Amino acid sequence: MAAERTGNLQIRANSIATEILFDEKKGKATGVRVLDAETGEVTEFHAEVIFLCASTLNSAWLMMNSTSRRFPNGFGNASDQLGRNIMDHHLGVGAGAEVPGFEDMYYSGRRPNGIYVPRFRNLGDEATKRKDYIRGFGYQGGAARLGWDRGAEGLGAERKAALTQPGPWMIRLGGFGEILPYADNRVTMNHALKDKHGLPTLTFDVTIRENEKAMRKDMAAAGAEMLEAAGFKNVRAVADGDYGPGLGIHEMGAARMGRDPKTSVLNAHNQVWECKNVFVTDGAAMVSSSCVNPSLTYMALTARACAYAVEAKKKGEL
């Protein structure tokens, strides 16, 4: 890592950042307060520039827990957008089928490959436009042979013999869809329910809406249509899987970027509008969720914000 090569990087384990320290006279953040998860010791670390990249919900929690006379409703929350617009990727819907033939073939090792079908709905033309929902989804999937857990019949030696033989080849397409940013899909601080460290917890009020429900129907139908057209057998659509927000583990939103401090928490450089020496560069900054894995975007945002902070510091702007 570049930071390691400087010799100035220190990584601390068992450290829970609990509060951003703010100096009202300077109008700047001066550091963070940290709780040792094992000893309970509280330590303050001071810095001229602070980056929050603790994952969407932890960064949001830290900002919401950092209240003061200047920020009574949470750090940088004059817009009342902190904790709102929570997004994920919804999944658990798609289609599967049997692949005829190839009974003399198997696979081994860690396969580096899989199936990815890029988004093909609502691309800006009439041919891909849907009337029942906006935005879109992609497919992730793969093929494999059913294994010992496929439910072979019989008892004793008969069952054991059956389980030594691999089952048929199967193929699956799993939809991976965008959730729109809804202001009332939000997390709030619960001061009545504490964690084991005595810290307040987050309460979630996040659901998918009609747009996502309509998209899920299309995920199943289009997946089955593709597998049928490819000539696979016993195609079955998974009409609606058991999905709840968070199962996609791609939480986004909560401190979104924007052009107007009245409707966003961060500016275009990932700076907190109301405190320019604090940057938030994880999924909390996202304004929309797209339908692809977002982690590389977080990395790009962080690199860009770091480069901006260095130049701003040289110019005396931080």
Residue pairs with C-beta under 8 A, 6 or more apart in sequence:
1 9
3 9
12 34
14 36
14 37
14 38
15 34
15 35
15 36
15 37
16 34
16 35
16 36
16 37
16 197
16 199
17 32
17 33
17 34
17 54
17 62
18 32
18 33
18 34
18 35
18 42
18 62
18 65
18 199
19 32
19 33
19 62
19 65
19 66
20 29
20 31
20 32
20 50
20 52
20 62
20 63
20 66
20 75
20 278
21 29
21 30
21 31
21 32
21 33
21 44
21 46
22 28
22 29
22 30
22 66
22 68
22 70
22 71
22 75
22 275
23 29
23 30
24 68
24 69
24 70
27 275
28 275
28 276
28 277
29 50
29 275
29 277
29 278
30 46
30 47
31 44
31 45
31 46
31 47
31 50
32 44
32 45
32 47
32 50
32 62
33 42
33 43
33 44
34 42
34 43
34 44
34 45
35 41
35 42
35 197
35 199
36 42
36 43
37 197
40 197
48 277
48 313
48 318
49 277
49 278
49 279
49 309
49 313
49 318
50 277
50 278
50 279
51 278
51 279
51 280
51 281
51 302
51 305
51 306
51 309
52 59
52 62
52 63
52 278
52 279
52 280
52 281
52 282
52 284
53 59
53 280
53 281
53 282
53 298
53 302
54 62
54 282
55 251
55 282
55 283
56 86
56 251
56 252
56 253
56 254
56 282
56 283
56 284
56 286
57 187
57 202
57 251
57 254
57 284
59 254
59 255
59 280
59 282
59 284
60 82
60 83
60 187
60 202
60 254
60 255
60 284
61 187
61 189
61 202
62 75
63 74
63 75
63 76
63 77
63 82
63 255
63 265
63 280
64 74
64 75
64 77
64 82
64 83
64 188
64 189
65 74
65 189
65 199
65 200
66 74
66 75
67 73
67 74
67 75
71 77
71 274
73 80
73 82
74 82
74 83
75 82
75 272
75 275
75 278
76 82
76 255
76 265
76 266
76 272
76 273
76 274
76 275
76 278
77 265
78 261
78 262
78 273
78 274
79 261
79 262
79 263
79 264
79 265
79 273
81 183
81 255
81 256
81 263
81 264
81 265
82 254
82 255
82 265
83 186
83 187
83 188
83 254
84 183
84 184
84 185
84 186
84 253
84 254
84 256
85 181
85 182
85 183
85 185
85 186
85 253
85 254
85 256
85 287
86 185
86 186
86 187
86 204
86 206
86 245
86 251
86 252
86 253
86 254
87 178
87 179
87 180
87 181
87 185
87 250
87 251
87 252
87 253
87 286
87 288
87 289
88 179
88 206
88 245
88 246
88 247
88 248
88 249
88 250
88 251
88 252
88 289
89 176
89 177
89 178
89 179
89 248
89 250
89 289
89 291
90 175
90 176
90 177
90 179
90 208
90 212
90 215
90 216
90 243
90 245
90 248
91 174
91 175
91 176
91 177
91 241
91 243
91 247
91 248
92 174
92 238
92 240
92 241
92 242
92 243
92 247
93 174
93 175
93 177
93 216
93 219
93 220
93 223
93 238
93 239
93 240
93 241
93 243
94 139
94 141
94 172
94 173
94 174
94 175
94 219
94 220
94 223
94 237
94 238
95 172
95 173
95 220
95 223
95 224
95 226
95 227
95 235
95 236
95 237
95 238
96 170
96 171
96 172
96 173
96 227
96 235
96 236
96 238
97 170
97 171
97 172
97 227
97 228
97 232
97 233
97 234
97 235
97 236
98 168
98 169
98 170
98 171
98 232
98 233
98 234
99 143
99 168
99 169
99 170
99 171
99 232
99 233
100 232
100 233
101 169
102 169
103 168
103 169
106 145
106 166
107 144
107 145
111 142
113 142
114 140
114 141
114 142
115 139
115 140
115 141
115 142
115 143
115 171
115 173
116 138
116 139
116 140
116 141
117 138
117 139
117 141
117 173
117 226
118 138
119 136
119 137
119 138
119 291
120 128
120 136
121 128
121 130
121 135
121 136
121 137
121 218
122 128
122 129
122 130
122 133
122 134
122 135
122 136
123 136
130 218
132 214
132 217
132 218
133 211
133 212
133 214
133 215
133 218
134 180
134 211
135 177
135 178
135 180
135 211
135 215
135 291
136 177
136 178
136 215
136 291
137 175
137 176
137 177
137 178
137 215
137 218
137 219
137 291
138 175
138 176
138 291
138 292
139 173
139 174
139 175
139 176
139 219
139 223
140 173
140 174
140 176
141 171
141 172
141 173
141 174
142 171
142 172
143 169
143 170
143 171
143 172
144 169
144 170
145 166
145 167
145 168
145 169
145 170
146 166
146 167
146 168
146 170
147 166
147 167
148 163
148 164
150 167
152 159
152 162
152 163
153 159
153 162
154 162
171 227
171 232
173 223
173 226
173 227
175 215
175 216
175 219
175 220
175 223
176 248
176 291
176 292
177 212
177 215
177 216
177 219
177 291
178 215
178 288
178 289
178 290
178 291
179 185
179 208
179 212
179 245
179 289
180 209
180 211
180 212
180 288
180 289
181 253
181 256
181 287
181 288
181 289
182 209
184 205
185 205
185 206
185 207
185 245
185 253
186 205
186 206
187 202
187 203
187 204
187 205
187 206
187 254
188 202
188 203
188 205
189 200
189 201
189 202
189 203
190 200
190 201
190 202
190 203
191 200
193 200
193 201
193 203
194 200
194 201
195 201
204 245
204 246
206 245
206 246
207 245
208 243
208 245
216 240
216 243
217 239
217 240
220 237
220 238
220 239
220 240
221 237
223 237
223 238
224 235
224 236
224 237
227 235
228 235
250 283
250 289
250 293
250 294
251 283
252 283
252 284
252 286
252 289
252 294
253 283
253 284
253 286
253 287
253 289
254 283
254 284
255 265
255 266
255 280
255 284
255 285
256 264
256 265
256 266
256 284
256 285
256 286
256 287
257 264
257 265
257 266
257 267
257 268
257 270
257 285
257 286
257 287
258 264
258 265
258 266
258 267
258 287
259 267
259 268
261 267
261 273
261 274
264 273
264 287
265 272
265 273
265 280
266 272
266 273
266 279
266 280
266 285
267 273
269 279
269 304
269 305
269 308
270 279
270 280
270 281
270 285
270 301
270 304
270 305
271 277
271 278
271 279
271 305
272 278
272 279
272 280
276 317
276 318
277 318
279 305
279 309
281 298
281 301
281 302
281 305
282 298
282 302
283 294
283 298
285 301
286 294
286 297
309 318
312 318
